[in-house]
Amino acid sequence: MSKKYDPQFKQEAINLALNSKQTYRQTANDLGINYKTFCNWMYQTMNKPTYQAIKLNKKPDYQELELRKKEINILKKAAQYFASRK
């Protein structure tokens, strides 16, 4: 038999997970929620248009941007290397 959770409880659990340094599994276990159920809540929340708009309007994480730049440079060098081997 599946358990019904209050929408406010779901939202608070998701906010806790997003603002915590622990894993989603740890958060679910701490709250007594089945991990797969919790993952479904996270998936549903992150695919809502309002969440996407909030996510797009957040300030950029400069460390993440630097990491992305390095990844792009590595991929460019790899592409050049493999193109020259033909």
C-alpha positions in Angstrom: 0.0 0.0 0.0 1.5 3.3 -1.0 1.8 6.2 1.4 0.3 9.6 0.6 2.5 12.6 1.4 1.4 16.1 1.9 2.5 18.4 -0.9 4.1 20.8 1.6 6.1 18.0 3.2 7.3 17.0 -0.3 8.4 20.5 -1.0 10.2 20.9 2.3 11.9 17.6 1.7 13.1 18.7 -1.7 14.3 22.0 -0.4 16.2 20.2 2.4 17.9 17.9 -0.2 18.8 20.8 -2.5 20.3 22.9 0.3 22.1 20.1 2.1 25.5 18.6 1.5 24.3 15.1 2.1 23.2 12.8 -0.7 19.5 12.4 -1.7 19.6 8.9 -0.4 20.7 10.1 3.0 18.0 12.8 3.0 15.3 10.3 2.1 16.5 7.8 4.8 16.6 10.6 7.4 13.0 11.5 6.6 11.8 7.9 6.3 10.9 8.2 2.6 11.5 5.4 0.1 14.5 6.5 -2.0 12.8 5.8 -5.4 9.8 7.8 -4.3 12.1 10.7 -3.2 13.9 10.6 -6.6 10.5 10.8 -8.4 9.7 13.9 -6.4 13.1 15.4 -7.3 12.6 14.5 -11.0 9.1 16.0 -11.1 10.2 19.2 -9.4 13.3 19.8 -11.6 11.2 19.3 -14.7 8.6 21.9 -13.8 8.8 25.1 -15.9 8.9 27.3 -12.8 11.9 25.4 -11.4 13.7 25.7 -14.8 13.1 29.4 -14.8 14.5 29.8 -11.3 17.4 27.6 -12.2 18.2 29.7 -15.3 18.0 33.0 -13.4 20.5 32.0 -10.7 23.9 33.6 -10.5 26.6 31.6 -12.3 28.9 29.4 -10.4 32.3 30.6 -11.6 34.2 27.5 -10.5 31.8 25.4 -12.6 32.2 27.7 -15.5 36.0 27.4 -15.3 35.7 23.6 -15.2 33.4 23.7 -18.3 36.0 25.8 -20.1 38.7 23.3 -19.3 36.5 20.4 -20.5 35.8 22.3 -23.8 39.5 22.9 -24.3 40.3 19.3 -23.7 37.6 18.2 -26.2 38.9 20.7 -28.8 42.4 19.3 -28.5 41.2 15.8 -28.7 39.2 16.6 -31.8 42.2 18.2 -33.4 44.4 15.3 -32.5 42.1 12.7 -34.0 41.4 14.9 -37.1 45.2 15.0 -37.8 45.5 11.2 -37.6 43.3 10.6 -40.7 
